Each structure stands twice: as structure tokens, then as C-alpha cells.
Amino acid sequence: MSRYRGPATLISSDGAEVDVHVDLRSKQREWSGTATIAGFVATDLDDRTLRLPDGREAQVTLGDSAGWSDVVSLAGNGPPPFA
């Protein structure tokens, strides 16, 4: 199992970027985790690109967030960018 905790950038399909802090884990061929996104709005749910500080990228799908929380679940698509 691999793990990455630290800064990252989420990039939307229209090119907008937002800095986040992620806690990611990989297990065999799957990876997932959470992102802390300041000012997250539930209508922002869609597929995005996740970029780590070293430039590695992967596609992610944003999941649910509690209405009072800035923590959003992430599900990775393809190989993890941190393994």
C-alpha cells in the first residue's frame, strides 16, 4: 500500500485550478482518499485532474462532502500519481 499526504492542485475541465491538501492511499489497483478544499461548494462535483507538486497527474472523481465540511472524498482513475 502506498500513501501520499500533502499539497496538490485540482484542475477542472475548464482549466480552473484550486490548491488542496490531500490524503491518498492506494491498494492494489485502486486508489482513493480525501481532499480539503477551502470554500468547497457541492455543485462543484465532477471529474478533475489531480496534480502533485512534482508534476505527476491523474484523473479523479470528486465525491460527497458533509455540508459543514471542506473535506471531499476522491476516487482515482488509472494508476496513482504517488506510487
N, C-alpha and C positions, 0 to 999 in steps of 0.2 A: 504494500500500500504506500502510495506517495501522498505528500501533503504540501500545500503552499498556503501560507498566511502572509498577507501584506498588501501593498498598494497595487492597484490595477486601474485600467480605464475601460469603461463600457462605451461602445460606439454603436449608435443607432443606424438604421438603414439609410437615413438622410444625412449621415456624417456627423451628427452632433455627438460630442464627447462629454463624458462625466467621470470625474475621479471617484473611485470607490476603494473600500478596504474589503478584501475577500478572505474567506476561509474555505479552502477547497481540498477535497480528498478524492483519490482515485482508488478503485477496487476492481482489479482485473481489467475489463474493457469499458467500464463505466466510470464517470466522474461527476461530482456534484458538489454543492456547498452553499454558501451564503455570501451575499454582498451587502455591505452597509452603504446606503445611498442617502445622503442628506437631502431632505425635501422630496423623497420619492412619492409619486402620485400613481395610484393603481391603474390609471388609464395608460400609463407608460409601458404596459406589458407587451412584449413582443420579442422576437429573436434579435440577438445583438452579437457583435463581435467583442470578445474579451481580449484585451492586450495587456501583457505583463510588462514590467519595466525594462526587461531585456529585449522587447520587441516581438516575442513569440505571441501568436494569436490563435484563437479557437472560437467557434460558434457556440453560443449559449442561448438557452431559453429561460427567460425570467418567469418565476412562479409567483406564488402568493406572498403577501405581506399583511401582518396584522395592521389594522387601521391606525394604531398608536405607535407603530414601529417603523424604523428606517431600514430594517433588515429584510432582505428579499431572498427567497430561495433561487438557486441556479441549477440547471441541468445541462451538462456539457454534451456537445455533439462532436463525435470524432475523437481523436487522441487528445489526452490532456496536454496543455501547453507547459506544464510544470514537471512532467515526469522525465 
